[in-house]
Amino acid sequence: MEQKRQLTGKEKAAYGIGAVGKDMVYMLSAGYILYYYQDILGVSPIAMGTILLIARIFDAFNDPIMGVIVAKTKTRWGKFRPWLFIGTITNAVILFLMFAAPPTLTGSGMVAYAAVFYILWGVTYTMMDIPYWSMIPAFTQGGKEREGLTTLARSCAGVGSALITIFTMIAVQALGSAFAGAQASAYELERVGFKYLALIVAILFVVFTIITCLGIKEKSSVDMKTATVGEMFKSLVENDQAMTVVVTIVLVNTAMYITSNLAIYFFKYDVGGVTWYNNYTLFNMVGGGVQILSMMLLYPLMRKAFRNIRIFYIGLALSVIGYAVLFAVSAAGVNALILLLLPGILIFAASGMNNVLTTVFLANTVDYGELKNGRRDESVIFSMQTFVVKLASGLAAFIASVALQIFRLSDAATTEAEQTMDLSQNVSASAKLGLSSVMTLVPLIGLIIAFFWFRKRYQLTDEKLEEVSASLSEKHNS
């Protein structure tokens, strides 16, 4: 077996910048696709929710197969970089087209357009996301190097997500005003703004991925027999620790995506105000900054004092407290931004740390699976991360769309004149309470379930990981 050398600073930086572009693309889709098609283009919430959920069910079959394809790939450029590059180019094109829906389409035509391009977006995103994350266990020796690279990548991914979270509505307003004209309606301005924002993000995505492909030099990993698709599914089922982490990721990410999907509606129709997007932007700016700092500073500091599992529990506790306080504040009808920011800070800080930790936990299951099943299935196990994160976004979008259908919030804006009004005045108190309840209490329940599930089933403590690493070293040497 070839001895793995330590990654250089240049390689780490190149790998990290790829995560920035990758998660800019993901957050634009996960956070704003429902709002774009439902609130701007008029597609019914249930139709959009169904499309997003069906796309995720399709991914249940597509993602593991892509993992097998990556594992079987052998080229002069390696197995990961070709798919990373091809997937990025195709996904960038699809992203732009997805946010450039022809305004002449209406009714079933618009629904069909949204369905086709969203499913294509998911397929092409998988093509680049699986090889990207599969590099971690294949390029690192485990322990501190793997944890360090995972933290870096997740931190950079958090930067990409935060940039979209912070600047999307500001950029949409500015780009819409520049390209749609001063006389355009509020919805036409947003439609055009999203189109050109998607173009800018797509270009940055391609540039950042090229830097990654040029900066990372693939190294050899253990040469093992490539399994069939059936054997891969069996391997995932047999790797009980991988499945434990997968379910945890679904629960934690679904909670966060429900909030991110509904927050824009909460500020538009509950908090209100003619320039509601300024408060929404400030909330996301503070939250996004906290999320980045929690990954880059808070987590490393806490890691010096606590083990990863303890930090994960602390993060879940912070999230639960944050959601409980946010519900209490919103249910009381208190819309002061500062009182919304305080629980938001707790939620964003916990999300940043837990994004890093769930990836570390999943990477550790690769070594565990190799020891238990005799096969190193990094591509397949990390294809599950791609799938479950997208599944979480699909479930969250479906739950959000049902809430929007029930409470009929977007019906508050039905005329051109109302587009310049405080739309919160047109929404009933019961609809506002329903919105805040779904946005806070449903995620809170999901996080509590995640805590008990993880606590009961996850076994890869630091001591256990050392035993696994020692056993694998002995096995490889022999």
C-alpha positions as CSV (number, residue, x, y, z in Angstrom):
1,M,0.0,0.0,0.0
2,E,1.3,3.5,-0.9
3,Q,2.1,5.7,2.1
4,K,-0.1,8.7,2.1
5,R,1.7,12.0,2.6
6,Q,0.4,15.0,4.4
7,L,-1.7,17.4,2.4
8,T,0.0,20.7,1.6
9,G,-1.4,24.1,2.4
10,K,-2.0,24.8,-1.3
11,E,-4.0,21.6,-1.6
12,K,-6.1,22.4,1.4
13,A,-6.8,25.9,0.1
14,A,-7.8,24.5,-3.4
15,Y,-10.1,22.0,-1.8
16,G,-11.7,24.5,0.4
17,I,-12.5,27.1,-2.3
18,G,-14.3,24.3,-4.2
19,A,-16.7,24.0,-1.2
20,V,-17.4,27.7,-1.3
21,G,-18.8,27.6,-4.9
22,K,-20.5,24.3,-4.4
23,D,-22.5,25.4,-1.4
24,M,-23.3,28.8,-3.0
25,V,-25.1,26.8,-5.7
26,Y,-26.7,24.5,-3.2
27,M,-28.0,27.2,-0.9
28,L,-29.4,29.2,-3.8
29,S,-31.4,26.2,-4.9
30,A,-32.4,24.8,-1.5
31,G,-33.2,28.2,0.1
32,Y,-34.9,30.0,-2.8
33,I,-36.3,27.6,-5.4
34,L,-39.7,27.4,-3.6
35,Y,-39.9,31.2,-3.2
36,Y,-38.9,31.8,-6.8
37,Y,-41.5,29.5,-8.4
38,Q,-44.3,29.9,-5.8
39,D,-44.2,33.5,-4.7
40,I,-42.8,35.1,-7.9
41,L,-44.0,32.9,-10.7
42,G,-47.3,31.7,-9.2
43,V,-46.8,27.9,-9.1
44,S,-49.0,26.4,-6.4
45,P,-47.2,25.5,-3.1
46,I,-48.4,21.9,-3.2
47,A,-47.2,21.5,-6.8
48,M,-43.8,22.8,-5.9
49,G,-43.6,20.7,-2.7
50,T,-44.5,17.6,-4.6
51,I,-41.9,18.3,-7.3
52,L,-39.2,18.8,-4.7
53,L,-40.1,15.6,-2.8
54,I,-40.3,13.4,-6.0
55,A,-36.9,14.7,-7.0
56,R,-35.5,13.5,-3.7
57,I,-37.1,10.1,-4.1
58,F,-35.5,9.8,-7.5
59,D,-32.1,10.7,-5.9
60,A,-32.5,7.6,-3.6
61,F,-31.7,5.5,-6.7
62,N,-29.5,8.0,-8.6
63,D,-27.0,8.9,-5.8
64,P,-25.7,5.5,-4.8
65,I,-25.4,4.5,-8.5
66,M,-23.3,7.6,-9.0
67,G,-21.2,6.5,-6.0
68,V,-20.5,3.2,-7.8
69,I,-19.7,5.0,-11.0
70,V,-17.1,7.2,-9.3
71,A,-15.6,4.1,-7.5
72,K,-15.2,2.3,-10.9
73,T,-13.7,5.3,-12.7
74,K,-10.1,5.1,-13.8
75,T,-8.6,7.9,-15.9
76,R,-5.2,9.6,-16.2
77,W,-6.7,12.5,-14.1
78,G,-7.9,10.1,-11.3
79,K,-11.4,9.0,-10.4
80,F,-12.7,12.1,-8.6
81,R,-11.6,15.1,-10.6
82,P,-13.2,14.2,-14.0
83,W,-16.6,13.9,-12.4
84,L,-16.1,16.9,-10.3
85,F,-15.4,19.0,-13.4
86,I,-18.1,17.5,-15.6
87,G,-20.7,17.7,-12.9
88,T,-19.9,21.4,-12.2
89,I,-20.2,22.5,-15.8
90,T,-23.5,20.8,-16.4
91,N,-24.9,21.8,-13.0
92,A,-23.9,25.5,-13.6
93,V,-25.9,25.5,-16.9
94,I,-28.9,23.9,-15.3
95,L,-28.8,26.3,-12.3
96,F,-29.1,29.3,-14.6
97,L,-31.9,27.8,-16.7
98,M,-33.8,26.8,-13.6
99,F,-33.8,30.4,-12.4
100,A,-34.5,31.8,-15.9
101,A,-37.9,30.3,-16.5
102,P,-39.7,31.9,-19.5
103,P,-42.3,34.4,-18.1
104,T,-44.6,33.4,-21.0
105,L,-45.1,29.9,-19.4
106,T,-48.2,29.6,-17.2
107,G,-50.1,26.8,-15.4
108,S,-49.0,23.3,-16.2
109,G,-46.3,24.5,-18.5
110,M,-44.5,26.3,-15.7
111,V,-45.0,23.3,-13.4
112,A,-43.4,21.0,-16.1
113,Y,-40.5,23.4,-16.6
114,A,-39.8,23.6,-12.8
115,A,-40.0,19.8,-12.5
116,V,-37.7,19.0,-15.4
117,F,-35.0,21.5,-14.5
118,Y,-35.1,20.8,-10.8
119,I,-34.7,17.1,-11.3
120,L,-31.8,17.7,-13.8
121,W,-30.2,20.1,-11.2
122,G,-30.3,17.3,-8.6
123,V,-28.7,14.7,-11.0
124,T,-25.9,17.1,-12.1
125,Y,-25.2,18.2,-8.5
126,T,-24.8,14.6,-7.5
127,M,-22.2,14.2,-10.3
128,M,-19.9,16.7,-8.6
129,D,-20.8,16.5,-4.9
130,I,-20.1,12.8,-4.4
131,P,-16.6,12.9,-5.8
132,Y,-15.9,16.1,-3.9
133,W,-16.7,14.7,-0.4
134,S,-15.3,11.2,-1.3
135,M,-11.8,12.8,-1.5
136,I,-11.7,13.3,2.3
137,P,-11.3,9.7,3.4
138,A,-9.4,8.8,0.3
139,F,-6.8,11.6,0.7
140,T,-6.3,11.7,4.4
141,Q,-4.8,9.3,6.9
142,G,-7.6,9.7,9.5
143,G,-7.4,11.3,12.9
144,K,-6.4,15.0,13.0
145,E,-5.6,15.4,9.3
146,R,-9.0,14.1,8.3
147,E,-10.8,16.1,11.0
148,G,-8.8,19.2,10.0
149,L,-9.6,18.9,6.3
150,T,-13.3,18.2,7.0
151,T,-13.5,21.2,9.3
152,L,-11.9,23.4,6.6
153,A,-14.2,22.1,3.9
154,R,-17.3,22.5,6.0
155,S,-16.2,26.0,7.1
156,C,-15.7,27.0,3.4
157,A,-19.0,25.4,2.5
158,G,-20.5,27.5,5.3
159,V,-19.0,30.6,3.8
160,G,-20.6,29.8,0.5
161,S,-24.0,29.2,2.1
162,A,-23.7,32.3,4.2
163,L,-22.8,34.5,1.2
164,I,-26.1,33.4,-0.5
165,T,-28.1,33.6,2.7
166,I,-26.8,37.2,3.4
167,F,-26.7,38.8,0.0
168,T,-29.4,37.1,-2.1
169,M,-32.3,39.5,-1.6
170,I,-29.9,42.5,-1.8
171,A,-28.4,41.2,-5.0
172,V,-31.8,40.4,-6.4
173,Q,-33.1,43.9,-5.8
174,A,-30.0,45.5,-7.2
175,L,-29.8,43.3,-10.3
176,G,-33.5,43.5,-10.9
177,S,-33.4,47.3,-10.8
178,A,-30.5,47.3,-13.2
179,F,-31.9,44.9,-15.8
180,A,-35.7,45.2,-15.4
181,G,-35.9,48.9,-15.2
182,A,-37.3,51.3,-12.7
183,Q,-40.9,50.9,-13.9
184,A,-40.9,47.1,-13.4
185,S,-43.3,45.6,-10.9
186,A,-42.0,44.2,-7.6
187,Y,-42.4,40.6,-8.9
188,E,-40.9,41.3,-12.3
189,L,-37.9,42.9,-10.5
190,E,-37.4,39.8,-8.4
191,R,-37.8,37.5,-11.4
192,V,-35.1,39.3,-13.4
193,G,-32.9,39.7,-10.3
194,F,-32.9,35.9,-9.6
195,K,-32.0,35.2,-13.2
196,Y,-28.9,37.3,-13.2
197,L,-27.9,36.3,-9.7
198,A,-28.0,32.6,-10.8
199,L,-25.8,33.5,-13.8
200,I,-23.2,35.1,-11.5
201,V,-23.2,32.2,-9.0
202,A,-22.9,29.7,-11.9
203,I,-19.8,31.4,-13.2
204,L,-18.2,31.6,-9.8
205,F,-19.0,27.9,-9.3
206,V,-17.1,26.9,-12.4
207,V,-14.1,29.1,-11.6
208,F,-13.8,27.8,-8.0
209,T,-14.1,24.1,-9.1
210,I,-11.4,24.6,-11.8
211,I,-9.1,25.9,-9.0
212,T,-9.9,22.7,-7.0
213,C,-9.2,20.4,-9.9
214,L,-5.9,22.0,-10.7
215,G,-4.8,22.3,-7.0
216,I,-5.6,18.8,-5.8
217,K,-3.4,15.9,-6.8
218,E,-5.1,12.6,-6.4
219,K,-3.3,9.9,-4.4
220,S,-3.8,6.2,-4.4
221,S,-6.0,4.5,-1.9
222,V,-6.4,0.9,-0.9
223,D,-6.9,-1.3,-4.0
224,M,-10.0,-3.4,-3.4
225,K,-12.5,-5.2,-5.4
226,T,-15.3,-2.9,-6.6
227,A,-18.7,-4.0,-5.5
228,T,-21.9,-4.3,-7.5
229,V,-24.8,-1.9,-6.8
230,G,-26.6,-4.6,-4.8
231,E,-23.5,-5.2,-2.7
232,M,-23.2,-1.5,-2.1
233,F,-26.7,-1.2,-0.8
234,K,-26.1,-4.2,1.4
235,S,-22.8,-2.7,2.6
236,L,-24.7,0.5,3.7
237,V,-27.3,-1.5,5.5
238,E,-24.6,-3.5,7.3
239,N,-22.6,-0.4,8.3
240,D,-24.8,0.4,11.2
241,Q,-22.8,3.5,12.1
242,A,-23.1,5.0,8.7
243,M,-26.8,4.5,8.8
244,T,-27.0,6.1,12.2
245,V,-25.2,9.2,11.0
246,V,-27.3,9.3,7.8
247,V,-30.6,9.4,9.8
248,T,-29.1,12.0,12.1
249,I,-28.1,14.2,9.1
250,V,-31.7,14.0,7.7
251,L,-33.2,15.1,11.0
252,V,-30.8,17.9,11.7
253,N,-30.8,19.3,8.1
254,T,-34.5,19.0,7.7
255,A,-35.0,21.2,10.8
256,M,-32.6,23.9,9.5
257,Y,-34.1,23.8,5.9
258,I,-37.6,24.2,7.2
259,T,-36.5,27.4,8.9
260,S,-34.6,28.7,5.9
261,N,-37.5,28.0,3.6
262,L,-40.0,29.8,5.7
263,A,-37.9,32.6,7.1
264,I,-38.4,34.7,4.0
265,Y,-42.2,34.3,4.3
266,F,-42.0,35.1,8.0
267,F,-40.3,38.4,7.4
268,K,-42.4,39.3,4.4
269,Y,-45.9,38.4,5.8
270,D,-45.4,38.3,9.6
271,V,-42.8,40.8,10.6
272,G,-43.8,42.9,7.5
273,G,-42.9,46.4,6.5
274,V,-42.5,47.9,3.1
275,T,-38.8,47.1,3.1
276,W,-39.1,43.8,4.9
277,Y,-36.2,42.4,3.0
278,N,-33.8,44.7,4.8
279,N,-34.7,43.1,8.1
280,Y,-34.5,39.7,6.5
281,T,-31.1,40.5,5.1
282,L,-29.8,41.8,8.4
283,F,-31.1,38.6,10.2
284,N,-29.3,36.4,7.7
285,M,-26.2,38.6,7.7
286,V,-25.8,38.2,11.5
287,G,-26.8,34.5,11.4
288,G,-24.5,33.7,8.5
289,G,-21.6,35.4,10.2
290,V,-22.3,33.5,13.4
291,Q,-22.5,30.3,11.4
292,I,-19.1,30.9,9.8
293,L,-17.5,31.9,13.1
294,S,-18.9,28.8,14.8
295,M,-17.2,26.5,12.3
296,M,-13.9,28.4,12.1
297,L,-13.4,29.5,15.7
298,L,-16.0,28.2,18.1
299,Y,-15.8,24.5,17.1
300,P,-11.9,24.4,17.2
301,L,-12.0,26.1,20.6
302,M,-14.6,23.7,21.9
303,R,-12.6,20.8,20.4
304,K,-9.7,21.6,22.8
305,A,-12.0,21.0,25.8
306,F,-14.6,18.5,24.6
307,R,-14.9,15.5,22.5
308,N,-16.8,15.6,19.2
309,I,-19.9,13.8,20.5
310,R,-20.2,16.1,23.5
311,I,-19.9,19.2,21.2
312,F,-22.7,17.7,19.0
313,Y,-25.0,17.4,22.0
314,I,-24.2,21.0,23.1
315,G,-25.1,22.1,19.5
316,L,-28.4,20.3,19.6
317,A,-29.2,21.9,23.0
318,L,-28.4,25.3,21.7
319,S,-30.7,24.7,18.7
320,V,-33.6,23.6,20.9
321,I,-33.2,26.6,23.1
322,G,-33.1,28.9,20.2
323,Y,-36.2,27.5,18.5
324,A,-38.1,27.6,21.8
325,V,-37.3,31.2,22.4
326,L,-38.0,32.2,18.7
327,F,-41.4,30.6,18.9
328,A,-42.2,32.4,22.2
329,V,-41.1,35.7,20.8
330,S,-43.0,35.3,17.5
331,A,-46.1,33.9,19.1
332,A,-46.3,36.9,21.5
333,G,-46.4,39.1,18.4
334,V,-43.0,40.8,19.2
335,N,-41.4,41.7,15.9
336,A,-38.4,43.7,17.2
337,L,-35.5,42.5,15.2
338,I,-33.1,42.4,18.1
339,L,-35.3,39.9,19.9
340,L,-35.4,37.7,16.8
341,L,-31.7,37.9,16.4
342,L,-30.9,36.5,19.8
343,P,-32.5,33.0,19.3
344,G,-31.3,33.1,15.7
345,I,-27.7,33.4,16.8
346,L,-28.1,30.2,18.9
347,I,-29.6,28.3,16.0
348,F,-27.0,29.5,13.4
349,A,-24.1,28.8,15.8
350,A,-25.3,25.3,16.5
351,S,-25.9,24.7,12.7
352,G,-22.4,25.6,11.9
353,M,-20.8,23.3,14.4
354,N,-23.1,20.4,13.6
355,N,-22.5,20.7,9.9
356,V,-18.8,20.0,10.6
357,L,-19.5,17.3,13.1
358,T,-21.9,15.2,11.0
359,T,-19.3,15.1,8.1
360,V,-16.6,14.1,10.6
361,F,-18.9,11.3,11.9
362,L,-19.7,10.1,8.4
363,A,-16.0,10.1,7.4
364,N,-15.2,8.0,10.4
365,T,-17.7,5.3,9.4
366,V,-15.6,4.7,6.2
367,D,-12.8,3.2,8.3
368,Y,-15.4,1.4,10.5
369,G,-17.0,-0.1,7.4
370,E,-13.7,-1.2,5.9
371,L,-12.9,-3.1,9.1
372,K,-16.3,-4.6,9.5
373,N,-17.1,-5.5,5.9
374,G,-13.6,-5.7,4.3
375,R,-14.3,-3.0,1.7
376,R,-13.6,0.7,1.7
377,D,-16.8,2.3,0.3
378,E,-16.0,6.0,0.7
379,S,-17.7,7.0,-2.6
380,V,-20.9,5.1,-1.8
381,I,-21.1,6.2,1.9
382,F,-20.5,9.8,0.8
383,S,-23.1,9.5,-1.9
384,M,-25.5,8.9,1.0
385,Q,-24.5,12.3,2.4
386,T,-25.4,13.9,-0.9
387,F,-28.7,12.1,-1.0
388,V,-29.7,12.7,2.6
389,V,-28.9,16.4,2.5
390,K,-31.0,16.7,-0.6
391,L,-33.7,14.5,1.0
392,A,-33.7,16.9,4.0
393,S,-34.2,19.9,1.7
394,G,-37.0,18.1,-0.2
395,L,-38.8,17.1,3.0
396,A,-38.4,20.6,4.4
397,A,-39.7,22.2,1.2
398,F,-42.7,19.9,1.2
399,I,-43.5,20.7,4.8
400,A,-43.1,24.4,4.0
401,S,-45.3,24.2,0.9
402,V,-48.1,22.5,2.9
403,A,-47.9,25.3,5.4
404,L,-48.0,27.9,2.7
405,Q,-51.0,26.2,1.1
406,I,-52.9,25.9,4.5
407,F,-52.2,29.5,5.6
408,R,-52.4,31.0,2.1
409,L,-49.9,33.7,3.0
410,S,-49.0,34.7,-0.5
411,D,-52.7,35.5,-1.1
412,A,-52.0,38.7,0.9
413,A,-50.4,40.2,-2.2
414,T,-52.9,40.0,-5.1
415,T,-52.6,43.4,-6.9
416,E,-49.8,45.6,-8.2
417,A,-50.8,48.2,-5.6
418,E,-50.4,45.8,-2.7
419,Q,-46.8,45.1,-3.8
420,T,-45.8,48.4,-2.3
421,M,-47.7,47.9,0.9
422,D,-47.0,46.3,4.3
423,L,-48.3,42.9,3.4
424,S,-48.3,41.7,7.0
425,Q,-51.5,43.8,7.5
426,N,-53.3,41.5,5.1
427,V,-52.5,38.3,7.0
428,S,-54.6,37.0,9.9
429,A,-53.2,36.4,13.3
430,S,-54.0,32.7,13.1
431,A,-52.0,32.4,9.8
432,K,-49.0,34.2,11.4
433,L,-49.1,31.9,14.4
434,G,-49.3,28.9,12.1
435,L,-46.3,30.1,10.1
436,S,-44.2,30.7,13.2
437,S,-45.3,27.3,14.7
438,V,-44.2,25.3,11.6
439,M,-41.0,27.3,11.3
440,T,-39.9,26.7,15.0
441,L,-41.8,23.8,16.7
442,V,-41.5,21.3,13.9
443,P,-37.7,21.7,13.7
444,L,-37.5,21.6,17.5
445,I,-39.3,18.2,17.6
446,G,-37.0,16.9,14.8
447,L,-33.8,17.9,16.8
448,I,-35.1,16.2,19.9
449,I,-35.6,13.0,18.0
450,A,-32.1,13.3,16.5
451,F,-30.6,13.6,20.0
452,F,-32.2,10.3,21.2
453,W,-31.5,8.5,18.0
454,F,-27.8,9.4,17.9
455,R,-27.3,8.9,21.6
456,K,-28.7,5.4,21.5
457,R,-26.9,4.2,18.3
458,Y,-23.6,6.0,17.7
459,Q,-20.7,4.1,19.0
460,L,-17.6,5.6,17.4
461,T,-16.1,7.4,20.3
462,D,-12.5,8.6,20.2
463,E,-11.3,5.4,21.9
464,K,-13.2,3.2,19.5
465,L,-11.8,5.1,16.5
466,E,-8.3,4.6,17.8
467,E,-9.0,0.8,18.0
468,V,-10.4,0.8,14.4
469,S,-7.3,2.7,13.1
470,A,-4.9,0.4,14.8
471,S,-6.7,-2.7,13.5
472,L,-6.7,-1.3,10.0
473,S,-3.0,-0.5,10.2
474,E,-2.2,-4.0,11.3
475,K,-4.4,-5.5,8.6
476,H,-2.8,-3.4,5.8
477,N,0.8,-4.2,7.1
478,S,0.0,-7.9,7.1
